[in-house]
Amino acid sequence: MTRNNICSLSLLVTLIMTLMMTACKKDKPTTVTDGTQTDTIEVGPQFSADSAYAYCQRQCDFGPRTMNSKAHDDCGKWIAEEFARLGCTITTQQATLTGYDGTPLHSTNIIAVAHADKPVHVLVCAHWDSRPWADNDPDSTNWRKPVMAANDGASGVAVMLELARLIQSDTTLNVGVDFVCFDAEDWGTPQWAKQQENEKSWALGAQYWAQQYRPANGYVIQYGILLDMVGGQGAAFYQELSSQKYAPHIVEKVWNAARTAGYKDYFPAQNGGYITDDHGPINEIAGIPTIDIIPFYPNCRESSFGPTWHTVNDDMAHIDKNTLRAVGQTVVQVLYSE
């Protein structure tokens, strides 16, 4: 296809502006009240995809954050220090957990609380460890190699860090936020293992956190949002079925917020899969209604989690700032609507 060279400068400028406005799939949000269409209200600060991307890159700079590795321990220390620098109160949960194969896993859950003085809190969480095996890679020679986990791990933590940066000195937010970085999520039974798949081998850090959870003096966690693989190219976040089972009102809240923030294309109001993830024990053990924002690729041959899931290609080259922005701004909309 060729382009006619006789376009005027004004038409060219208009075209460029239109392309820039549509590049992020950001629709102008509207609502219908009494049959009249009116603009809805977007609330909260603007989420910086550039900042979130940098936080994602910084984690990957340590290398794969696989359990019991130096990269894992160094990155965990950095995450805690960064949340503290952003004004959060930090506590850690250290425990030796047992992997599917009996391996002792030296695990650290990182808990960062913003605006602890608020009586009502929202839980925002993600896992920060890396998958030790690229067991879904199309090349079988990569199956025992570690995953960089730019998307499957680092992206969720990156969004949380950017959220903490935005709200650190904001006096207009009505809720406190408990940011929890779960460890030992991705040591689940690999596809090449002789052992039978065991759902309990996943989300070990979240299981431990849920077992230890007690409502804090002075505030209650009203609900939770899990961020898992929230930076991938071509991602769309369907409504995960376990989330619908345990917290349908939170699913509705979040998907409405996405529509209001202008990101309905990223959050289709359609069913996704039933996922074993960190939100399972939070719902079932801690009793906190929690949903999972996780991508669903219905037409992807490699995996319904996307083409880079548990492969050596889960790296920064496959992170999309537009996806980070869509998820981050949606969570901002949720928090500032409380």
TAPESUL-V637718 format. One record per residue. N is the residue number from 1. RES is the residue in three letters. PHI is phi in whole degrees, 0 to 359 (NA if undefined). PSI is psi in whole degrees, 0 to 359 (* if undefined). NEAR is the number of other ideal C-beta (glycine too) atoms within 8 Angstrom. Layout:
n = [N,N]
res = [RES,RES]
phi = [PHI,PHI]
psi = [PSI,PSI]
near = [NEAR,NEAR]
//
This chain:
n = [1,2,3,4,5,6,7,8,9,10,11,12,13,14,15,16,17,18,19,20,21,22,23,24,25,26,27,28,29,30,31,32,33,34,35,36,37,38,39,40,41,42,43,44,45,46,47,48,49,50,51,52,53,54,55,56,57,58,59,60,61,62,63,64,65,66,67,68,69,70,71,72,73,74,75,76,77,78,79,80,81,82,83,84,85,86,87,88,89,90,91,92,93,94,95,96,97,98,99,100,101,102,103,104,105,106,107,108,109,110,111,112,113,114,115,116,117,118,119,120,121,122,123,124,125,126,127,128,129,130,131,132,133,134,135,136,137,138,139,140,141,142,143,144,145,146,147,148,149,150,151,152,153,154,155,156,157,158,159,160,161,162,163,164,165,166,167,168,169,170,171,172,173,174,175,176,177,178,179,180,181,182,183,184,185,186,187,188,189,190,191,192,193,194,195,196,197,198,199,200,201,202,203,204,205,206,207,208,209,210,211,212,213,214,215,216,217,218,219,220,221,222,223,224,225,226,227,228,229,230,231,232,233,234,235,236,237,238,239,240,241,242,243,244,245,246,247,248,249,250,251,252,253,254,255,256,257,258,259,260,261,262,263,264,265,266,267,268,269,270,271,272,273,274,275,276,277,278,279,280,281,282,283,284,285,286,287,288,289,290,291,292,293,294,295,296,297,298,299,300,301,302,303,304,305,306,307,308,309,310,311,312,313,314,315,316,317,318,319,320,321,322,323,324,325,326,327,328,329,330,331,332,333,334,335,336,337,338]
res = [MET,THR,ARG,ASN,ASN,ILE,CYS,SER,LEU,SER,LEU,LEU,VAL,THR,LEU,ILE,MET,THR,LEU,MET,MET,THR,ALA,CYS,LYS,LYS,ASP,LYS,PRO,THR,THR,VAL,THR,ASP,GLY,THR,GLN,THR,ASP,THR,ILE,GLU,VAL,GLY,PRO,GLN,PHE,SER,ALA,ASP,SER,ALA,TYR,ALA,TYR,CYS,GLN,ARG,GLN,CYS,ASP,PHE,GLY,PRO,ARG,THR,MET,ASN,SER,LYS,ALA,HIS,ASP,ASP,CYS,GLY,LYS,TRP,ILE,ALA,GLU,GLU,PHE,ALA,ARG,LEU,GLY,CYS,THR,ILE,THR,THR,GLN,GLN,ALA,THR,LEU,THR,GLY,TYR,ASP,GLY,THR,PRO,LEU,HIS,SER,THR,ASN,ILE,ILE,ALA,VAL,ALA,HIS,ALA,ASP,LYS,PRO,VAL,HIS,VAL,LEU,VAL,CYS,ALA,HIS,TRP,ASP,SER,ARG,PRO,TRP,ALA,ASP,ASN,ASP,PRO,ASP,SER,THR,ASN,TRP,ARG,LYS,PRO,VAL,MET,ALA,ALA,ASN,ASP,GLY,ALA,SER,GLY,VAL,ALA,VAL,MET,LEU,GLU,LEU,ALA,ARG,LEU,ILE,GLN,SER,ASP,THR,THR,LEU,ASN,VAL,GLY,VAL,ASP,PHE,VAL,CYS,PHE,ASP,ALA,GLU,ASP,TRP,GLY,THR,PRO,GLN,TRP,ALA,LYS,GLN,GLN,GLU,ASN,GLU,LYS,SER,TRP,ALA,LEU,GLY,ALA,GLN,TYR,TRP,ALA,GLN,GLN,TYR,ARG,PRO,ALA,ASN,GLY,TYR,VAL,ILE,GLN,TYR,GLY,ILE,LEU,LEU,ASP,MET,VAL,GLY,GLY,GLN,GLY,ALA,ALA,PHE,TYR,GLN,GLU,LEU,SER,SER,GLN,LYS,TYR,ALA,PRO,HIS,ILE,VAL,GLU,LYS,VAL,TRP,ASN,ALA,ALA,ARG,THR,ALA,GLY,TYR,LYS,ASP,TYR,PHE,PRO,ALA,GLN,ASN,GLY,GLY,TYR,ILE,THR,ASP,ASP,HIS,GLY,PRO,ILE,ASN,GLU,ILE,ALA,GLY,ILE,PRO,THR,ILE,ASP,ILE,ILE,PRO,PHE,TYR,PRO,ASN,CYS,ARG,GLU,SER,SER,PHE,GLY,PRO,THR,TRP,HIS,THR,VAL,ASN,ASP,ASP,MET,ALA,HIS,ILE,ASP,LYS,ASN,THR,LEU,ARG,ALA,VAL,GLY,GLN,THR,VAL,VAL,GLN,VAL,LEU,TYR,SER,GLU]
phi = [NA,246,246,290,277,263,297,285,299,295,293,295,298,299,297,299,297,295,297,296,289,266,298,263,58,262,277,286,286,223,221,244,230,53,80,249,274,225,289,274,254,273,236,88,287,278,287,265,293,297,295,298,299,296,296,294,299,299,295,293,300,285,96,300,267,283,303,67,247,296,301,299,293,294,292,300,297,296,302,298,294,290,299,296,299,272,93,274,272,252,227,233,246,254,205,262,257,247,287,303,257,90,294,289,248,276,255,224,275,252,245,235,253,253,56,297,284,286,286,240,236,242,270,237,217,197,262,242,276,255,294,285,223,274,280,248,292,295,261,297,290,263,298,252,272,288,261,295,63,297,269,278,143,295,296,295,296,298,297,295,297,293,298,297,297,291,261,303,238,272,269,268,285,269,235,274,231,261,272,237,259,276,258,56,281,255,265,298,310,288,294,272,289,283,290,289,307,232,301,288,281,261,56,293,295,292,300,296,301,296,292,272,295,223,306,287,296,102,204,233,277,283,196,226,230,265,250,226,60,254,227,282,293,70,285,223,251,283,277,294,288,295,298,294,292,267,215,298,290,283,304,299,299,289,291,295,296,298,295,297,285,96,237,297,294,278,236,295,278,225,288,256,262,258,248,276,204,300,289,302,295,296,288,279,255,281,75,260,298,222,248,244,270,216,287,224,249,295,248,274,292,289,188,291,271,111,289,260,301,55,232,288,270,281,228,294,296,247,265,245,299,297,293,303,295,300,289,299,292,296,292,303,300,296,296,277,269,283]
psi = [138,162,137,132,0,14,141,162,320,321,323,316,317,318,315,316,322,316,320,322,330,350,328,10,32,102,153,118,141,162,162,123,122,37,1,129,124,160,139,176,120,134,159,169,166,126,131,109,328,316,315,320,318,321,323,314,319,320,318,335,335,344,183,130,59,151,144,22,160,319,319,309,320,319,320,319,318,316,313,317,324,317,320,318,331,13,7,153,126,133,155,149,112,134,152,110,167,122,172,332,12,359,128,127,118,98,145,113,133,121,121,117,125,137,55,341,349,142,337,133,157,136,126,125,163,164,152,354,163,149,126,347,131,64,359,12,140,340,113,339,348,358,335,12,149,157,135,328,43,318,309,70,291,326,320,316,322,316,320,319,319,323,317,322,320,323,0,322,21,120,358,349,130,352,156,162,126,105,122,123,109,141,169,34,324,27,20,158,121,158,334,356,151,337,151,145,132,113,329,350,352,161,43,319,320,323,315,314,315,323,328,348,131,137,132,151,125,342,163,141,115,319,173,155,119,133,113,118,60,23,11,152,137,18,145,141,94,168,107,140,324,324,318,327,313,331,59,329,331,323,312,318,314,317,327,320,320,318,317,320,351,20,36,332,332,340,71,141,61,156,141,217,179,112,134,116,182,334,343,299,333,318,310,329,309,338,23,119,117,138,165,117,105,141,155,121,90,338,14,125,322,318,148,350,0,165,342,357,123,41,169,352,5,76,181,336,343,18,135,119,327,322,315,317,317,315,314,314,328,316,323,314,319,310,318,357,353,*]
near = [2,3,5,5,4,4,9,6,6,6,8,9,8,8,9,8,8,8,8,7,7,8,7,7,10,7,8,5,11,8,9,7,6,3,4,6,5,8,7,8,5,9,7,8,7,4,13,8,11,7,9,19,13,8,14,17,9,8,17,13,6,10,8,11,15,12,14,8,10,5,11,14,8,9,12,14,8,11,14,12,8,10,14,10,6,11,8,12,7,10,6,9,12,6,7,7,11,8,13,10,6,6,9,9,13,8,15,9,14,14,12,16,13,14,10,9,5,11,5,11,13,16,14,14,18,17,15,16,16,14,15,10,12,15,11,9,13,4,6,5,4,10,12,7,9,10,16,12,15,16,15,15,18,14,19,16,15,15,17,15,14,14,16,16,9,12,13,10,5,8,4,5,11,6,12,13,16,13,15,12,16,15,15,15,16,14,14,12,10,8,7,7,8,2,8,4,6,9,7,5,11,11,15,16,17,16,11,14,15,12,8,7,9,4,6,6,3,6,12,8,11,7,12,15,15,16,14,13,14,18,18,15,8,7,14,11,14,12,11,14,11,13,15,11,6,11,12,8,7,14,12,8,10,15,11,8,13,15,11,12,12,11,14,9,8,13,14,8,5,6,6,11,8,5,10,7,13,16,15,11,14,17,14,9,10,10,5,11,10,17,16,13,12,14,12,12,13,6,4,10,4,9,10,8,12,16,10,10,12,13,14,11,9,16,11,9,5,12,16,11,10,10,14,18,12,14,15,14,13,16,16,15,15,13,14,10,8,8]
//
